[in-house]
Amino acid sequence: MTDLRYPIGKFQWVQPDTEAQRARDRERYIQTLFKLPIQMRAAVQDLDPDQLETPYRPEGWTVRQVVHHVPDSHMNAYIRTKLALTEEQPLIKPYDEAAWARLTDNTITPIEISLQLLAALHLRWVYVLEATRPADFARTFNHPERGVMTLDNMLALYAWHCTHHLAHITSLRERMQWN
């Protein structure tokens, strides 16, 4: 049986060998970020309130929590991107994503708000990334739990994160036959 926590597998970073490969990977990852808001909206289209409250796995987050989590997480990533581009190896602050997911605003805020936030945020993030010089993707920040990360590494991680959480919803829809 597939591990429902990781429907696309766990994130694995493989440093590309050449600048040409890094450039191709960046473009692919940026396109993943660009496409996610439309894909996320399609994934939750026509779900009723009970379906939104369904966990994607036993003891997992509900669809609603996943939809709110993604822009929360990606706001942090956007800020980390800007910090890495403007400071020398800044120490960033991690956050307790599970605690954020349990906050009351996640139960009372319509998912439309987070879908709109995700769309606007991803457009801003894509503009920043597309304007970033290739050499600047080697800039770093220090994550207290993950260590020093380059922007290339972070971009790969968040492209995976997009696909990971989208798959939580789409695989649940498939298992539940919510067509």
Contacts in CASP RR format, 6 or more apart in sequence:
PFRMAT RR
TARGET T0000
AUTHOR 0000-0000-0000
METHOD contacts of the structure
MODEL  1
MTDLRYPIGKFQWVQPDTEAQRARDRERYIQTLFKLPIQMRAAVQDLDPD
QLETPYRPEGWTVRQVVHHVPDSHMNAYIRTKLALTEEQPLIKPYDEAAW
ARLTDNTITPIEISLQLLAALHLRWVYVLEATRPADFARTFNHPERGVMT
LDNMLALYAWHCTHHLAHITSLRERMQWN
2 171 0 8 1.000
3 9 0 8 1.000
4 56 0 8 1.000
4 57 0 8 1.000
4 58 0 8 1.000
4 168 0 8 1.000
4 171 0 8 1.000
5 57 0 8 1.000
6 164 0 8 1.000
7 164 0 8 1.000
7 167 0 8 1.000
7 168 0 8 1.000
7 171 0 8 1.000
8 160 0 8 1.000
8 163 0 8 1.000
8 164 0 8 1.000
8 167 0 8 1.000
9 164 0 8 1.000
11 156 0 8 1.000
11 157 0 8 1.000
11 160 0 8 1.000
11 161 0 8 1.000
11 164 0 8 1.000
13 153 0 8 1.000
13 156 0 8 1.000
13 157 0 8 1.000
15 152 0 8 1.000
15 153 0 8 1.000
16 22 0 8 1.000
16 25 0 8 1.000
16 152 0 8 1.000
19 134 0 8 1.000
22 134 0 8 1.000
22 137 0 8 1.000
22 152 0 8 1.000
23 134 0 8 1.000
25 152 0 8 1.000
25 156 0 8 1.000
26 129 0 8 1.000
26 134 0 8 1.000
26 137 0 8 1.000
26 152 0 8 1.000
26 155 0 8 1.000
28 159 0 8 1.000
29 155 0 8 1.000
29 156 0 8 1.000
29 158 0 8 1.000
29 159 0 8 1.000
30 126 0 8 1.000
30 129 0 8 1.000
30 130 0 8 1.000
30 155 0 8 1.000
32 159 0 8 1.000
32 162 0 8 1.000
32 163 0 8 1.000
33 122 0 8 1.000
33 125 0 8 1.000
33 126 0 8 1.000
33 129 0 8 1.000
33 158 0 8 1.000
33 159 0 8 1.000
33 162 0 8 1.000
34 122 0 8 1.000
34 123 0 8 1.000
34 126 0 8 1.000
36 70 0 8 1.000
36 118 0 8 1.000
36 122 0 8 1.000
36 162 0 8 1.000
36 166 0 8 1.000
37 115 0 8 1.000
37 118 0 8 1.000
37 119 0 8 1.000
37 122 0 8 1.000
39 166 0 8 1.000
40 67 0 8 1.000
40 70 0 8 1.000
40 115 0 8 1.000
40 118 0 8 1.000
40 166 0 8 1.000
40 169 0 8 1.000
41 115 0 8 1.000
41 119 0 8 1.000
43 166 0 8 1.000
43 169 0 8 1.000
43 170 0 8 1.000
43 173 0 8 1.000
44 52 0 8 1.000
44 63 0 8 1.000
44 67 0 8 1.000
44 111 0 8 1.000
44 115 0 8 1.000
44 169 0 8 1.000
47 63 0 8 1.000
47 173 0 8 1.000
47 178 0 8 1.000
51 63 0 8 1.000
51 176 0 8 1.000
51 178 0 8 1.000
52 62 0 8 1.000
52 63 0 8 1.000
52 64 0 8 1.000
52 67 0 8 1.000
52 111 0 8 1.000
53 62 0 8 1.000
53 63 0 8 1.000
53 64 0 8 1.000
54 62 0 8 1.000
54 63 0 8 1.000
54 172 0 8 1.000
54 176 0 8 1.000
55 61 0 8 1.000
55 62 0 8 1.000
56 62 0 8 1.000
56 63 0 8 1.000
56 66 0 8 1.000
56 168 0 8 1.000
56 169 0 8 1.000
56 171 0 8 1.000
56 172 0 8 1.000
57 168 0 8 1.000
57 172 0 8 1.000
61 69 0 8 1.000
61 101 0 8 1.000
61 168 0 8 1.000
63 168 0 8 1.000
63 169 0 8 1.000
63 172 0 8 1.000
64 106 0 8 1.000
64 107 0 8 1.000
64 111 0 8 1.000
65 101 0 8 1.000
65 106 0 8 1.000
66 165 0 8 1.000
66 168 0 8 1.000
66 169 0 8 1.000
67 111 0 8 1.000
67 114 0 8 1.000
67 115 0 8 1.000
67 169 0 8 1.000
68 101 0 8 1.000
68 105 0 8 1.000
68 106 0 8 1.000
68 109 0 8 1.000
68 111 0 8 1.000
68 114 0 8 1.000
69 97 0 8 1.000
69 100 0 8 1.000
69 101 0 8 1.000
69 165 0 8 1.000
70 114 0 8 1.000
70 118 0 8 1.000
70 161 0 8 1.000
70 162 0 8 1.000
70 165 0 8 1.000
71 114 0 8 1.000
71 117 0 8 1.000
71 118 0 8 1.000
71 121 0 8 1.000
72 97 0 8 1.000
72 100 0 8 1.000
73 97 0 8 1.000
73 158 0 8 1.000
73 161 0 8 1.000
74 118 0 8 1.000
74 121 0 8 1.000
74 122 0 8 1.000
74 125 0 8 1.000
74 158 0 8 1.000
74 161 0 8 1.000
75 117 0 8 1.000
75 121 0 8 1.000
76 95 0 8 1.000
77 125 0 8 1.000
77 154 0 8 1.000
77 158 0 8 1.000
78 121 0 8 1.000
78 124 0 8 1.000
78 125 0 8 1.000
78 128 0 8 1.000
79 92 0 8 1.000
80 92 0 8 1.000
80 141 0 8 1.000
80 154 0 8 1.000
81 125 0 8 1.000
81 128 0 8 1.000
81 129 0 8 1.000
81 151 0 8 1.000
81 154 0 8 1.000
82 128 0 8 1.000
83 90 0 8 1.000
83 92 0 8 1.000
83 141 0 8 1.000
84 90 0 8 1.000
84 139 0 8 1.000
84 140 0 8 1.000
84 141 0 8 1.000
84 151 0 8 1.000
84 154 0 8 1.000
85 128 0 8 1.000
85 132 0 8 1.000
85 136 0 8 1.000
85 139 0 8 1.000
85 151 0 8 1.000
87 141 0 8 1.000
89 140 0 8 1.000
89 141 0 8 1.000
89 142 0 8 1.000
89 148 0 8 1.000
90 141 0 8 1.000
90 142 0 8 1.000
91 141 0 8 1.000
91 142 0 8 1.000
91 144 0 8 1.000
92 141 0 8 1.000
92 142 0 8 1.000
92 143 0 8 1.000
92 144 0 8 1.000
93 144 0 8 1.000
94 143 0 8 1.000
94 144 0 8 1.000
94 145 0 8 1.000
100 106 0 8 1.000
129 155 0 8 1.000
132 151 0 8 1.000
136 151 0 8 1.000
137 150 0 8 1.000
137 151 0 8 1.000
137 152 0 8 1.000
137 155 0 8 1.000
138 150 0 8 1.000
138 151 0 8 1.000
138 152 0 8 1.000
139 150 0 8 1.000
139 151 0 8 1.000
140 148 0 8 1.000
140 149 0 8 1.000
140 150 0 8 1.000
140 151 0 8 1.000
141 148 0 8 1.000
141 149 0 8 1.000
141 154 0 8 1.000
142 148 0 8 1.000
142 149 0 8 1.000
143 149 0 8 1.000
149 157 0 8 1.000
172 178 0 8 1.000
173 179 0 8 1.000
END
